[in-house]
C-alpha cells in the first residue's frame, strides 16, 4: 500500500514564506519623555501613537524595530552612568574581536 502524495498547502496553511506579523505594545515611559520618544520613533518610521491616557503605543514589526525601540527608550531614560557603562562594554567587545 502506498501513501498518498503530500497535499499542497492551501491559502490558510503554513508555507516556507516569511510571516509578516506586527505586535503593538504599550510602552511605559515617563510622561516628560513621551513626546520626545514618540518623535524619535516617528523619525525612524516606527508606527506609534500617544494615547489619551498618557501611554505610548508602539507597533513592532520585526526584530530590528524591537532593537530600535529599546535603543530609543534607553537613550531617554537611562542615567548617564548607565550609558557610559554601555559604551565601555561596546568598546571592550570591539577590542576582543
N, C-alpha and C positions, 0 to 999 in steps of 0.2 A: 504494500500500500504506500503510495507516495503522498507527500504533503503538498497542499495547495501552495501556489506561489504567494509571496507576501503581498498583502494589499498595498496599493498606492495610497499615500496619505491624502486625505481629503482636506478641504479648506480649514477645518477646525481641528486637525490633528497636528501633532508635533512634527517638525521637519528639521533639517540641518540649518535652516535660515536663522540668523540672529533675531532675537526678540527685542523690540523697542518698547521698553517699559519705563514709565516715569513714576516717581513717588513724590507726593507732596508732604513736606514736613513743616511743623510749626517750630520755629527756632526761638529759643528763649534767650533774648539778648536784652541788655539794659536799654530802657527807652531812649536815653540820651544818645546812644549809638545806633539805634534802629534805622534812622533815616540815612545815615552815612553808609551803613552796611547795605541797606536797600539800594542806594545809588551805585555803589561799587558793584554789586551783583548785576544790576541793570547794565553797567558798562561791559561786564563780562558776558552779557547776553544769557544770563541765568534767570529764568522766569521766577518772579517773586512778587508778593503783594503785602502791603501793610494793612492789617485788618482793623476794624473799628475798636476792637477790644485791646489794641496796643501790641498785638503779637505780629510776628513776621512769618509769613508762609512762603516756603521756597520749594520749587519743583526741581527735583534731582532727576536727571535723565540718564546719567551714566556715572561711572566711577570718577571720571575727570571732574564732573560737576560737583561730586561729593568732596573731592580734594580741594577744589577751588572754594567751596563754601567754608570748609574748615579753615583754610588759609585766611580768607577774608575776615571771618569772625575772630580768629586768633589775633590778627593784626589790630583789631579794635579793642579787644577785651583782655588780652594778655598784659601782664605787667612788663615793665622794661627789663627786669631781671630774667623773666621767662623768655623774652625774645633774645636777649644776649646769650642765654644758655642754649637755646635752639640754634642760633647762628654758630656758636662754638662747636656744637655737635656736628653741624654740616661741614665745617672746616676740617674737623678731625676725620670725618668719614672720607673727605676728599683726599687727605694726606695718606690714608691707609690704602687707597686704590692704587 
